[in-house]
Amino acid sequence: MTATPQTSPVPARPGRPRSARADKAILEATLDLLAEEAGVAGVSMEAVAARAGVGKTTVYRRWPNKERLIVDALAALKHPLPELAGRSVREDLLTLARSIGADHADRRSRCVWNVLGGFDRHPELLARYRQEVIEPRREVVRGVLRRGVATGELRPDLDIEVAVTMLVGAMTLQGRAPAPPPADPAGAAGRLAEGVVDALLRGIAA
C-alpha cells in the first residue's frame, strides 16, 4: 500500500518551462516565513518573492494566492508515507508511526505549530490543509486498522477515528516535547514509535 499524495501538482501554465530551483526556493522561503513569530500573517506573495530572490510574477505564475502556496509548502514538509508490507497490523502501524514522527523531528516543523495557532483566523486555510495534507495520510492509517478488524487482529467494535487520533496525536506531539534532544535521536524516535504502537494495540487488539 502506498500513501495518497498530499497535494495535487500546481497546473503548468503556458510560457517558459517551470524551474525546479525556483519552486524549491519559493517553498523554502514560505516555510522560513511561517516559522517566524508572525506565522501566517507574516506571509505575503511579496515577502516570499523577496526571501526567495525571485520576482513576484514568478510566484504568481506558480501559485494564485498565498493560501494555496502555504498548503503546498506545508505539504512539502511531510515525508512520503512508506510502502506498507501488509503482513501484520503491528508492523504497518510501526512503519507509519516512525514516518509520522520523522515529520516532526525537523527543526522547521515549528512552522506547522505557528500556522495551527492562527487557523482560527484562517478557517479556509485550515479546511484546505486538512483535506489536502492531513486527511490522505490519516486515511492510510484507517486502512491499516480496517484491515486489522477484517482479519481479526483488532477488536470488531474498534472506533477507527479514536485509534487514528491516538496514534497520530502521540507521534505528532512528541515533536513539541520540551526535553533536551537525546544523544541518539533516531534510536529514541524508534523506541517511542514502538512504545506508542504497542500501548495502542494493548487496548484495541482482539
Accessible surface in RSA format (square Angstrom, percent):
REM  Atomic radii and reference values for relative SASA: ProtOr
REM  Chains: A
REM  Algorithm: Lee & Richards
REM  Probe-radius: 1.40
REM  Slices: 20
REM RES _ NUM      All-atoms   Total-Side   Main-Chain    Non-polar    All polar
REM                ABS   REL    ABS   REL    ABS   REL    ABS   REL    ABS   REL
RES MET A   1    95.78  49.6  58.65  38.8  37.13  88.4  65.74  55.9  30.04  39.8
RES THR A   2    95.52  67.9  79.83  80.9  15.68  37.4  49.49  66.5  46.03  69.6
RES ALA A   3    21.60  19.9   5.20   8.0  16.40  37.3   5.20   7.3  16.40  43.4
RES THR A   4    74.86  53.2  70.16  71.1   4.70  11.2  45.22  60.7  29.64  44.8
RES PRO A   5   103.33  75.3  87.09  79.4  16.24  59.0  96.09  79.3   7.23  45.0
RES GLN A   6    23.15  12.9  18.78  13.7   4.37  10.4   2.30   4.9  20.85  15.8
RES THR A   7    34.12  24.3  18.95  19.2  15.17  36.2   4.88   6.5  29.24  44.2
RES SER A   8    89.11  75.3  76.03 101.5  13.07  30.1  37.93  80.8  51.18  71.7
RES PRO A   9   122.16  89.0 101.60  92.6  20.56  74.7 112.91  93.2   9.25  57.5
RES VAL A  10    27.81  18.3  12.99  11.8  14.82  35.7  15.03  13.1  12.78  34.7
RES PRO A  11   106.89  77.9  94.54  86.2  12.35  44.9 105.35  87.0   1.54   9.6
RES ALA A  12    86.88  79.9  57.39  88.6  29.49  67.1  57.57  81.1  29.32  77.7
RES ARG A  13   115.88  48.7  97.14  49.5  18.74  44.6  32.71  44.7  83.17  50.4
RES PRO A  14   135.48  98.7 106.26  96.9  29.22 106.2 118.67  98.0  16.81 104.5
RES GLY A  15    68.92  85.0   0.00   N/A  68.92  85.0  36.66 100.6  32.26  72.2
RES ARG A  16   178.48  74.9 164.30  83.8  14.18  33.8  75.58 103.3 102.90  62.4
RES PRO A  17   126.31  92.1  99.84  91.0  26.47  96.2 111.13  91.8  15.18  94.3
RES ARG A  18    81.73  34.3  52.55  26.8  29.18  69.5  37.56  51.3  44.17  26.8
RES SER A  19    48.61  41.1  41.22  55.0   7.38  17.0  36.00  76.7  12.61  17.7
RES ALA A  20    84.76  77.9  70.00 108.0  14.77  33.6  73.71 103.8  11.05  29.3
RES ARG A  21   205.90  86.5 195.87  99.8  10.03  23.9  76.64 104.7 129.26  78.3
RES ALA A  22    14.11  13.0  10.78  16.6   3.33   7.6  13.75  19.4   0.36   1.0
RES ASP A  23    27.49  19.3  27.49  27.4   0.00   0.0  11.91  28.0  15.58  15.5
RES LYS A  24   131.46  64.1 127.71  78.4   3.75   8.9  95.75  86.2  35.71  38.0
RES ALA A  25    31.44  28.9  22.56  34.8   8.88  20.2  29.51  41.6   1.93   5.1
RES ILE A  26     0.00   0.0   0.00   0.0   0.00   0.0   0.00   0.0   0.00   0.0
RES LEU A  27    36.11  20.1  36.11  25.8   0.00   0.0  36.11  25.4   0.00   0.0
RES GLU A  28    57.80  33.2  57.74  43.7   0.06   0.1  22.08  42.7  35.73  29.2
RES ALA A  29     3.04   2.8   1.11   1.7   1.93   4.4   2.62   3.7   0.42   1.1
RES THR A  30     0.00   0.0   0.00   0.0   0.00   0.0   0.00   0.0   0.00   0.0
RES LEU A  31     3.52   2.0   3.52   2.5   0.00   0.0   3.52   2.5   0.00   0.0
RES ASP A  32    52.36  36.7  48.18  48.0   4.18   9.9   9.83  23.1  42.53  42.4
RES LEU A  33    12.94   7.2  12.05   8.6   0.89   2.2  12.05   8.5   0.89   2.4
RES LEU A  34     0.00   0.0   0.00   0.0   0.00   0.0   0.00   0.0   0.00   0.0
RES ALA A  35    13.29  12.2   4.10   6.3   9.18  20.9   4.31   6.1   8.98  23.8
RES GLU A  36    81.26  46.7  75.09  56.8   6.17  14.7  39.66  76.7  41.60  34.0
RES GLU A  37   176.39 101.3 143.76 108.8  32.63  77.7  64.71 125.2 111.67  91.2
RES ALA A  38    60.83  55.9  37.84  58.4  22.99  52.3  48.71  68.6  12.12  32.1
RES GLY A  39     2.58   3.2   0.00   N/A   2.58   3.2   2.58   7.1   0.00   0.0
RES VAL A  40     4.63   3.0   2.46   2.2   2.16   5.2   2.46   2.1   2.16   5.9
RES ALA A  41    79.95  73.5  47.34  73.1  32.61  74.2  52.19  73.5  27.76  73.5
RES GLY A  42    27.66  34.1   0.00   N/A  27.66  34.1  19.26  52.9   8.40  18.8
RES VAL A  43     2.31   1.5   0.00   0.0   2.31   5.6   0.23   0.2   2.08   5.6
RES SER A  44    42.41  35.8  40.95  54.7   1.46   3.4  34.11  72.6   8.30  11.6
RES MET A  45     8.81   4.6   7.45   4.9   1.37   3.3   7.45   6.3   1.37   1.8
RES GLU A  46    89.53  51.4  83.26  63.0   6.27  14.9  52.62 101.8  36.91  30.1
RES ALA A  47    33.77  31.1  23.32  36.0  10.45  23.8  31.32  44.1   2.45   6.5
RES VAL A  48     0.00   0.0   0.00   0.0   0.00   0.0   0.00   0.0   0.00   0.0
RES ALA A  49     5.34   4.9   5.28   8.1   0.06   0.1   5.28   7.4   0.06   0.2
RES ALA A  50    83.61  76.9  51.94  80.2  31.67  72.0  63.67  89.7  19.93  52.8
RES ARG A  51   110.76  46.5  80.22  40.9  30.54  72.7  36.55  50.0  74.21  45.0
RES ALA A  52    19.25  17.7   0.00   0.0  19.25  43.8   4.25   6.0  15.00  39.7
RES GLY A  53    67.55  83.3   0.00   N/A  67.55  83.3  36.33  99.7  31.21  69.9
RES VAL A  54    38.58  25.4  18.98  17.2  19.60  47.2  28.63  24.9   9.96  27.0
RES GLY A  55    40.80  50.3   0.00   N/A  40.80  50.3  31.53  86.5   9.26  20.7
RES LYS A  56    94.35  46.0  86.51  53.1   7.84  18.7  43.12  38.8  51.23  54.6
RES THR A  57    94.02  66.9  90.78  92.0   3.24   7.7  73.73  99.0  20.29  30.7
RES THR A  58    23.84  17.0  23.84  24.2   0.00   0.0   6.86   9.2  16.99  25.7
RES VAL A  59     0.00   0.0   0.00   0.0   0.00   0.0   0.00   0.0   0.00   0.0
RES TYR A  60    86.59  40.4  85.03  48.4   1.56   4.1  58.32  43.8  28.27  34.8
RES ARG A  61    75.49  31.7  67.82  34.6   7.67  18.3  26.03  35.6  49.46  30.0
RES ARG A  62     8.78   3.7   8.63   4.4   0.15   0.4   0.36   0.5   8.42   5.1
RES TRP A  63     5.35   2.1   5.35   2.6   0.00   0.0   5.35   2.9   0.00   0.0
RES PRO A  64    71.51  52.1  52.07  47.5  19.45  70.7  55.86  46.1  15.66  97.3
RES ASN A  65    58.28  40.2  55.96  54.1   2.32   5.6  23.29  56.1  34.99  33.8
RES LYS A  66    44.37  21.6  41.94  25.7   2.43   5.8  26.20  23.6  18.17  19.4
RES GLU A  67    59.66  34.3  59.66  45.1   0.00   0.0  22.40  43.3  37.26  30.4
RES ARG A  68    43.12  18.1  43.12  22.0   0.00   0.0  20.89  28.6  22.23  13.5
RES LEU A  69     0.00   0.0   0.00   0.0   0.00   0.0   0.00   0.0   0.00   0.0
RES ILE A  70     0.06   0.0   0.06   0.0   0.00   0.0   0.06   0.0   0.00   0.0
RES VAL A  71     0.00   0.0   0.00   0.0   0.00   0.0   0.00   0.0   0.00   0.0
RES ASP A  72    13.82   9.7   9.97   9.9   3.85   9.1   7.74  18.2   6.07   6.1
RES ALA A  73     0.00   0.0   0.00   0.0   0.00   0.0   0.00   0.0   0.00   0.0
RES LEU A  74     0.91   0.5   0.53   0.4   0.38   1.0   0.53   0.4   0.38   1.0
RES ALA A  75    10.04   9.2   5.03   7.8   5.01  11.4   5.21   7.3   4.83  12.8
RES ALA A  76    61.36  56.4  22.43  34.6  38.93  88.6  35.31  49.7  26.05  69.0
RES LEU A  77    21.42  11.9  10.06   7.2  11.36  28.5  12.50   8.8   8.92  24.0
RES LYS A  78    25.36  12.4  14.80   9.1  10.57  25.2   2.92   2.6  22.45  23.9
RES HIS A  79    85.12  46.5  82.36  57.2   2.76   7.1  56.47  58.2  28.66  33.3
RES PRO A  80   112.06  81.7 100.71  91.8  11.36  41.3 102.43  84.6   9.64  59.9
RES LEU A  81    11.23   6.3   1.46   1.0   9.77  24.6   1.46   1.0   9.77  26.3
RES PRO A  82    48.92  35.7  37.89  34.5  11.02  40.1  48.01  39.6   0.91   5.7
RES GLU A  83   130.35  74.8 106.52  80.6  23.83  56.7  26.23  50.7 104.12  85.0
RES LEU A  84     9.82   5.5   1.24   0.9   8.58  21.6   2.05   1.4   7.77  20.9
RES ALA A  85    55.06  50.6  14.38  22.2  40.69  92.6  26.08  36.7  28.98  76.8
RES GLY A  86    38.85  47.9   0.00   N/A  38.85  47.9  15.49  42.5  23.36  52.3
RES ARG A  87   182.38  76.6 146.56  74.7  35.82  85.3  72.43  99.0 109.95  66.6
RES SER A  88    35.89  30.3  35.44  47.3   0.45   1.0  28.92  61.6   6.97   9.8
RES VAL A  89     1.89   1.2   1.89   1.7   0.00   0.0   1.89   1.6   0.00   0.0
RES ARG A  90    89.01  37.4  87.40  44.6   1.61   3.8  42.75  58.4  46.26  28.0
RES GLU A  91    55.29  31.7  52.10  39.4   3.19   7.6  30.88  59.7  24.41  19.9
RES ASP A  92     0.46   0.3   0.46   0.5   0.00   0.0   0.00   0.0   0.46   0.5
RES LEU A  93     0.10   0.1   0.10   0.1   0.00   0.0   0.10   0.1   0.00   0.0
RES LEU A  94    15.91   8.9  15.91  11.4   0.00   0.0  15.91  11.2   0.00   0.0
RES THR A  95    39.21  27.9  35.16  35.6   4.05   9.7  18.38  24.7  20.84  31.5
RES LEU A  96     0.09   0.1   0.09   0.1   0.00   0.0   0.09   0.1   0.00   0.0
RES ALA A  97     0.00   0.0   0.00   0.0   0.00   0.0   0.00   0.0   0.00   0.0
RES ARG A  98   115.91  48.7 106.08  54.1   9.83  23.4  41.35  56.5  74.55  45.2
RES SER A  99    13.70  11.6   6.55   8.7   7.16  16.5  11.49  24.5   2.22   3.1
RES ILE A 100    14.46   8.2  14.46  10.8   0.00   0.0  14.46  10.4   0.00   0.0
RES GLY A 101     2.03   2.5   0.00   N/A   2.03   2.5   1.02   2.8   1.00   2.2
RES ALA A 102    41.50  38.2  32.79  50.6   8.71  19.8  37.61  53.0   3.89  10.3
RES ASP A 103     7.59   5.3   2.70   2.7   4.89  11.6   1.38   3.2   6.22   6.2
RES HIS A 104    10.10   5.5   6.41   4.5   3.68   9.4   4.26   4.4   5.84   6.8
RES ALA A 105    80.07  73.6  44.92  69.3  35.15  80.0  53.08  74.7  26.99  71.5
RES ASP A 106    63.37  44.4  51.24  51.0  12.13  28.7  19.47  45.8  43.90  43.8
RES ARG A 107   171.60  72.1 152.47  77.7  19.13  45.6  77.51 105.9  94.09  57.0
RES ARG A 108    37.23  15.6  37.23  19.0   0.00   0.0   5.25   7.2  31.99  19.4
RES SER A 109    10.49   8.9  10.47  14.0   0.02   0.0   1.71   3.6   8.78  12.3
RES ARG A 110   106.18  44.6 103.55  52.8   2.63   6.3  49.72  68.0  56.46  34.2
RES CYS A 111     0.00   0.0   0.00   0.0   0.00   0.0   0.00   0.0   0.00   0.0
RES VAL A 112     9.19   6.0   9.19   8.3   0.00   0.0   9.19   8.0   0.00   0.0
RES TRP A 113    52.08  20.9  43.56  21.1   8.52  20.0  42.69  22.8   9.39  15.2
RES ASN A 114    49.00  33.8  35.30  34.1  13.70  33.0   6.65  16.0  42.34  40.9
RES VAL A 115     0.69   0.5   0.69   0.6   0.00   0.0   0.69   0.6   0.00   0.0
RES LEU A 116    69.52  38.7  54.17  38.8  15.35  38.6  54.30  38.1  15.22  41.0
RES GLY A 117    57.90  71.4   0.00   N/A  57.90  71.4  37.36 102.5  20.54  46.0
RES GLY A 118     3.39   4.2   0.00   N/A   3.39   4.2   2.89   7.9   0.50   1.1
RES PHE A 119     8.39   4.2   7.72   4.8   0.67   1.7   7.72   4.7   0.67   1.9
RES ASP A 120   116.45  81.6  78.47  78.1  37.98  89.8  53.37 125.6  63.08  62.9
RES ARG A 121   162.05  68.0 134.97  68.8  27.08  64.5  68.87  94.1  93.18  56.5
RES HIS A 122    45.21  24.7  40.20  27.9   5.01  12.8  30.38  31.3  14.83  17.3
RES PRO A 123    87.97  64.1  83.02  75.7   4.95  18.0  83.85  69.2   4.12  25.6
RES GLU A 124   147.42  84.6 138.69 104.9   8.73  20.8  55.67 107.7  91.75  74.9
RES LEU A 125     2.29   1.3   0.78   0.6   1.50   3.8   1.41   1.0   0.87   2.3
RES LEU A 126    35.25  19.6  35.25  25.2   0.00   0.0  35.25  24.8   0.00   0.0
RES ALA A 127    58.47  53.8  50.69  78.2   7.78  17.7  55.87  78.7   2.60   6.9
RES ARG A 128    83.60  35.1  79.93  40.7   3.67   8.7  10.88  14.9  72.72  44.1
RES TYR A 129     7.38   3.4   7.38   4.2   0.00   0.0   5.47   4.1   1.91   2.3
RES ARG A 130   133.51  56.1 133.51  68.1   0.00   0.0  33.59  45.9  99.92  60.6
RES GLN A 131   130.69  73.1 120.80  88.3   9.89  23.5  34.18  72.7  96.51  73.2
RES GLU A 132    41.80  24.0  37.81  28.6   3.98   9.5  20.87  40.4  20.93  17.1
RES VAL A 133     0.00   0.0   0.00   0.0   0.00   0.0   0.00   0.0   0.00   0.0
RES ILE A 134    42.20  24.0  41.90  31.2   0.30   0.7  42.14  30.3   0.06   0.2
RES GLU A 135    67.29  38.6  66.40  50.2   0.89   2.1  36.44  70.5  30.86  25.2
RES PRO A 136    21.68  15.8  15.24  13.9   6.44  23.4  21.47  17.7   0.21   1.3
RES ARG A 137    16.68   7.0  15.66   8.0   1.02   2.4  11.85  16.2   4.83   2.9
RES ARG A 138    40.34  16.9  39.92  20.4   0.42   1.0   7.91  10.8  32.44  19.7
RES GLU A 139    75.44  43.3  72.96  55.2   2.48   5.9  43.28  83.7  32.16  26.3
RES VAL A 140     9.01   5.9   6.66   6.0   2.35   5.7   9.01   7.8   0.00   0.0
RES VAL A 141     1.60   1.1   1.60   1.4   0.00   0.0   1.60   1.4   0.00   0.0
RES ARG A 142    22.91   9.6  22.91  11.7   0.00   0.0   4.52   6.2  18.39  11.1
RES GLY A 143    20.42  25.2   0.00   N/A  20.42  25.2  16.00  43.9   4.41   9.9
RES VAL A 144     0.00   0.0   0.00   0.0   0.00   0.0   0.00   0.0   0.00   0.0
RES LEU A 145     0.61   0.3   0.61   0.4   0.00   0.0   0.61   0.4   0.00   0.0
RES ARG A 146   113.66  47.7 107.19  54.6   6.47  15.4  54.86  75.0  58.79  35.6
RES ARG A 147    62.65  26.3  56.54  28.8   6.11  14.6  56.28  76.9   6.37   3.9
RES GLY A 148     0.00   0.0   0.00   N/A   0.00   0.0   0.00   0.0   0.00   0.0
RES VAL A 149    45.98  30.3  35.19  31.9  10.79  26.0  35.19  30.6  10.79  29.3
RES ALA A 150    89.63  82.4  47.18  72.8  42.44  96.5  58.19  82.0  31.43  83.3
RES THR A 151    83.51  59.4  46.66  47.3  36.85  87.8  55.44  74.5  28.07  42.4
RES GLY A 152    44.92  55.4   0.00   N/A  44.92  55.4  30.49  83.7  14.44  32.3
RES GLU A 153    66.34  38.1  51.75  39.2  14.59  34.7  41.58  80.4  24.76  20.2
RES LEU A 154     2.54   1.4   1.26   0.9   1.28   3.2   1.26   0.9   1.28   3.5
RES ARG A 155    99.07  41.6  99.07  50.5   0.00   0.0  22.97  31.4  76.10  46.1
RES PRO A 156   119.56  87.1  94.96  86.6  24.60  89.4  95.30  78.7  24.26 150.8
RES ASP A 157   100.53  70.4  70.65  70.3  29.88  70.7  48.25 113.6  52.28  52.1
RES LEU A 158    26.88  15.0   7.89   5.6  19.00  47.8  10.51   7.4  16.37  44.1
RES ASP A 159    81.82  57.3  70.46  70.1  11.35  26.8  32.95  77.6  48.87  48.7
RES ILE A 160    34.15  19.4  30.88  23.0   3.26   7.9  30.88  22.2   3.26   8.9
RES GLU A 161    81.22  46.6  80.28  60.7   0.94   2.2  60.21 116.5  21.01  17.2
RES VAL A 162    80.50  53.0  77.56  70.2   2.94   7.1  80.47  69.9   0.03   0.1
RES ALA A 163     1.58   1.5   0.50   0.8   1.08   2.5   1.25   1.8   0.33   0.9
RES VAL A 164     0.00   0.0   0.00   0.0   0.00   0.0   0.00   0.0   0.00   0.0
RES THR A 165    73.08  52.0  71.24  72.2   1.84   4.4  59.72  80.2  13.36  20.2
RES MET A 166   103.69  53.7  91.49  60.6  12.20  29.0  87.56  74.4  16.13  21.4
RES LEU A 167     0.68   0.4   0.37   0.3   0.31   0.8   0.68   0.5   0.00   0.0
RES VAL A 168    26.48  17.4  26.48  24.0   0.00   0.0  26.48  23.0   0.00   0.0
RES GLY A 169    23.52  29.0   0.00   N/A  23.52  29.0  22.90  62.8   0.62   1.4
RES ALA A 170    40.05  36.8  23.29  35.9  16.76  38.1  32.69  46.0   7.36  19.5
RES MET A 171     1.01   0.5   1.01   0.7   0.00   0.0   1.01   0.9   0.00   0.0
RES THR A 172    25.69  18.3  25.69  26.0   0.00   0.0  22.35  30.0   3.34   5.0
RES LEU A 173   107.27  59.7 102.10  73.0   5.18  13.0 102.46  72.0   4.81  13.0
RES GLN A 174    48.64  27.2  32.77  23.9  15.88  37.8  16.79  35.7  31.86  24.2
RES GLY A 175    33.85  41.7   0.00   N/A  33.85  41.7   6.94  19.0  26.91  60.3
RES ARG A 176   130.10  54.6 106.45  54.3  23.65  56.3  25.14  34.4 104.96  63.6
RES ALA A 177    60.63  55.7  37.08  57.2  23.55  53.6  42.46  59.8  18.17  48.1
RES PRO A 178   138.91 101.2 103.02  93.9  35.89 130.5 115.00  95.0  23.91 148.6
RES ALA A 179    71.32  65.6  51.90  80.1  19.42  44.2  57.68  81.2  13.64  36.1
RES PRO A 180   112.94  82.3  96.69  88.1  16.25  59.1 103.00  85.0   9.94  61.8
RES PRO A 181   119.51  87.1  96.96  88.4  22.56  82.0 102.37  84.5  17.14 106.5
RES PRO A 182    66.30  48.3  48.70  44.4  17.61  64.0  59.33  49.0   6.97  43.3
RES ALA A 183   115.31 106.0  67.79 104.6  47.52 108.1  80.61 113.5  34.71  91.9
RES ASP A 184    77.62  54.4  74.28  73.9   3.35   7.9  31.47  74.1  46.16  46.0
RES PRO A 185    83.88  61.1  79.31  72.3   4.58  16.6  80.27  66.3   3.61  22.4
RES ALA A 186    82.13  75.5  63.20  97.5  18.93  43.1  72.43 102.0   9.70  25.7
RES GLY A 187    21.48  26.5   0.00   N/A  21.48  26.5  19.40  53.2   2.08   4.6
RES ALA A 188    25.68  23.6  20.52  31.7   5.17  11.7  21.82  30.7   3.86  10.2
RES ALA A 189    38.58  35.5  33.91  52.3   4.67  10.6  37.71  53.1   0.88   2.3
RES GLY A 190    17.71  21.8   0.00   N/A  17.71  21.8  17.27  47.4   0.44   1.0
RES ARG A 191   153.71  64.5 143.57  73.2  10.15  24.2  75.67 103.4  78.04  47.3
RES LEU A 192    67.45  37.6  60.58  43.3   6.87  17.3  66.84  46.9   0.60   1.6
RES ALA A 193     0.00   0.0   0.00   0.0   0.00   0.0   0.00   0.0   0.00   0.0
RES GLU A 194    69.03  39.6  69.02  52.2   0.01   0.0   9.93  19.2  59.11  48.3
RES GLY A 195    39.25  48.4   0.00   N/A  39.25  48.4  34.76  95.4   4.49  10.1
RES VAL A 196    25.99  17.1  20.01  18.1   5.97  14.4  24.05  20.9   1.94   5.2
RES VAL A 197     0.23   0.1   0.23   0.2   0.00   0.0   0.23   0.2   0.00   0.0
RES ASP A 198    40.15  28.1  38.36  38.2   1.79   4.2  15.50  36.5  24.65  24.6
RES ALA A 199    51.96  47.8  39.69  61.3  12.26  27.9  40.39  56.9  11.57  30.6
RES LEU A 200     7.72   4.3   4.20   3.0   3.52   8.8   6.73   4.7   0.99   2.7
RES LEU A 201    24.89  13.9  24.28  17.4   0.61   1.5  24.67  17.3   0.22   0.6
RES ARG A 202   189.11  79.4 151.07  77.0  38.05  90.6  78.94 107.9 110.18  66.8
RES GLY A 203    42.23  52.1   0.00   N/A  42.23  52.1  34.16  93.8   8.07  18.1
RES ILE A 204    14.48   8.2  14.45  10.8   0.03   0.1  14.48  10.4   0.00   0.0
RES ALA A 205    46.37  42.6  33.90  52.3  12.46  28.4  33.90  47.7  12.46  33.0
RES ALA A 206    87.27  80.2  25.00  38.6  62.27 141.7  52.93  74.5  34.34  91.0
END  Absolute sums over single chains surface
CHAIN  1 A    10931.9       8582.3       2349.6       6554.7       4377.3
END  Absolute sums over all chains
TOTAL         10931.9       8582.3       2349.6       6554.7       4377.3
